[in-house]
Amino acid sequence: MTLEELKTQASSDLPITDQEHLDQESFRNQEIKSKWLDYKTRYELLLVRNKGDYQKLYRAKWEYYGGKSDAKVYASKLLKTDLAMYINSDDDIIALGAKISYLEITIKFIDGVIKSIDNRGWDVSHAIGWKKFEAGMV
C-alpha cells in the first residue's frame, strides 16, 4: 500500500460518519485503531529490513571504492578521504536511502493517524455530552 493509498484510507476512516449512533462510532474506534496498528507494524518491519539492506550495500560499496574488491574491476584508485563522498553519491546508495526515507515518512503519517483515532474517542465523547446538553440532561 502506498502513502497516497494510506491517505485515502485515513480520509475515509477518521470522520465520524454516524451522528445519530455515536456509541457505535466509539466502538468503531477500536476496529480502526487495530487496522492502523497493523499498517504501522508492517511498515516498521519493512523499514528494519531496508536498513539492514542499506548496511550490507554500504559495506559492499565501501569494499568496492576502498579497493578491497577484485583488482580487475577498478579503473583508478581513490584516496581514503574520498571514500565517503563516492559511497554517499552512489546511485544504489541514494535509491535505497530514498526508500528508507519514504518508509520513515509513511510511519510518521501512520503515527499521526493513530493519534487522530485516539482523539476521535474524545470527539465522540464530547459530541455525546453536547447532545445531552441540547436535550437538557446536564
MODELLER restraints for C-alpha pairs under 7 A, 6 or more apart:
rsr = mdl.restraints
at = mdl.atoms
rsr.add(forms.Gaussian(group=physical.xy_distance, feature=features.Distance(at['CA:3:A'], at['CA:106:A']), mean=5.99, stdev=0.5))
rsr.add(forms.Gaussian(group=physical.xy_distance, feature=features.Distance(at['CA:10:A'], at['CA:113:A']), mean=6.85, stdev=0.5))
rsr.add(forms.Gaussian(group=physical.xy_distance, feature=features.Distance(at['CA:13:A'], at['CA:32:A']), mean=6.85, stdev=0.5))
rsr.add(forms.Gaussian(group=physical.xy_distance, feature=features.Distance(at['CA:14:A'], at['CA:117:A']), mean=6.65, stdev=0.5))
rsr.add(forms.Gaussian(group=physical.xy_distance, feature=features.Distance(at['CA:16:A'], at['CA:25:A']), mean=6.69, stdev=0.5))
rsr.add(forms.Gaussian(group=physical.xy_distance, feature=features.Distance(at['CA:18:A'], at['CA:25:A']), mean=6.90, stdev=0.5))
rsr.add(forms.Gaussian(group=physical.xy_distance, feature=features.Distance(at['CA:22:A'], at['CA:124:A']), mean=6.24, stdev=0.5))
rsr.add(forms.Gaussian(group=physical.xy_distance, feature=features.Distance(at['CA:22:A'], at['CA:128:A']), mean=6.90, stdev=0.5))
rsr.add(forms.Gaussian(group=physical.xy_distance, feature=features.Distance(at['CA:26:A'], at['CA:121:A']), mean=6.00, stdev=0.5))
rsr.add(forms.Gaussian(group=physical.xy_distance, feature=features.Distance(at['CA:26:A'], at['CA:124:A']), mean=6.38, stdev=0.5))
rsr.add(forms.Gaussian(group=physical.xy_distance, feature=features.Distance(at['CA:29:A'], at['CA:117:A']), mean=6.47, stdev=0.5))
rsr.add(forms.Gaussian(group=physical.xy_distance, feature=features.Distance(at['CA:29:A'], at['CA:121:A']), mean=6.87, stdev=0.5))
rsr.add(forms.Gaussian(group=physical.xy_distance, feature=features.Distance(at['CA:33:A'], at['CA:114:A']), mean=6.32, stdev=0.5))
rsr.add(forms.Gaussian(group=physical.xy_distance, feature=features.Distance(at['CA:33:A'], at['CA:117:A']), mean=6.44, stdev=0.5))
rsr.add(forms.Gaussian(group=physical.xy_distance, feature=features.Distance(at['CA:36:A'], at['CA:110:A']), mean=6.82, stdev=0.5))
rsr.add(forms.Gaussian(group=physical.xy_distance, feature=features.Distance(at['CA:36:A'], at['CA:114:A']), mean=6.56, stdev=0.5))
rsr.add(forms.Gaussian(group=physical.xy_distance, feature=features.Distance(at['CA:40:A'], at['CA:107:A']), mean=6.09, stdev=0.5))
rsr.add(forms.Gaussian(group=physical.xy_distance, feature=features.Distance(at['CA:40:A'], at['CA:110:A']), mean=6.19, stdev=0.5))
rsr.add(forms.Gaussian(group=physical.xy_distance, feature=features.Distance(at['CA:43:A'], at['CA:103:A']), mean=6.51, stdev=0.5))
rsr.add(forms.Gaussian(group=physical.xy_distance, feature=features.Distance(at['CA:43:A'], at['CA:107:A']), mean=6.45, stdev=0.5))
rsr.add(forms.Gaussian(group=physical.xy_distance, feature=features.Distance(at['CA:44:A'], at['CA:107:A']), mean=6.99, stdev=0.5))
rsr.add(forms.Gaussian(group=physical.xy_distance, feature=features.Distance(at['CA:47:A'], at['CA:100:A']), mean=6.20, stdev=0.5))
rsr.add(forms.Gaussian(group=physical.xy_distance, feature=features.Distance(at['CA:47:A'], at['CA:103:A']), mean=5.97, stdev=0.5))
rsr.add(forms.Gaussian(group=physical.xy_distance, feature=features.Distance(at['CA:50:A'], at['CA:100:A']), mean=6.42, stdev=0.5))
rsr.add(forms.Gaussian(group=physical.xy_distance, feature=features.Distance(at['CA:51:A'], at['CA:100:A']), mean=6.88, stdev=0.5))
rsr.add(forms.Gaussian(group=physical.xy_distance, feature=features.Distance(at['CA:54:A'], at['CA:96:A']), mean=6.37, stdev=0.5))
rsr.add(forms.Gaussian(group=physical.xy_distance, feature=features.Distance(at['CA:58:A'], at['CA:93:A']), mean=6.93, stdev=0.5))
rsr.add(forms.Gaussian(group=physical.xy_distance, feature=features.Distance(at['CA:61:A'], at['CA:87:A']), mean=6.06, stdev=0.5))
rsr.add(forms.Gaussian(group=physical.xy_distance, feature=features.Distance(at['CA:62:A'], at['CA:87:A']), mean=6.57, stdev=0.5))
rsr.add(forms.Gaussian(group=physical.xy_distance, feature=features.Distance(at['CA:63:A'], at['CA:69:A']), mean=5.84, stdev=0.5))
rsr.add(forms.Gaussian(group=physical.xy_distance, feature=features.Distance(at['CA:65:A'], at['CA:78:A']), mean=6.92, stdev=0.5))
rsr.add(forms.Gaussian(group=physical.xy_distance, feature=features.Distance(at['CA:65:A'], at['CA:83:A']), mean=6.34, stdev=0.5))
rsr.add(forms.Gaussian(group=physical.xy_distance, feature=features.Distance(at['CA:66:A'], at['CA:78:A']), mean=6.95, stdev=0.5))
rsr.add(forms.Gaussian(group=physical.xy_distance, feature=features.Distance(at['CA:66:A'], at['CA:80:A']), mean=6.80, stdev=0.5))
rsr.add(forms.Gaussian(group=physical.xy_distance, feature=features.Distance(at['CA:66:A'], at['CA:83:A']), mean=6.55, stdev=0.5))
rsr.add(forms.Gaussian(group=physical.xy_distance, feature=features.Distance(at['CA:88:A'], at['CA:94:A']), mean=6.94, stdev=0.5))
rsr.add(forms.Gaussian(group=physical.xy_distance, feature=features.Distance(at['CA:132:A'], at['CA:138:A']), mean=6.30, stdev=0.5))
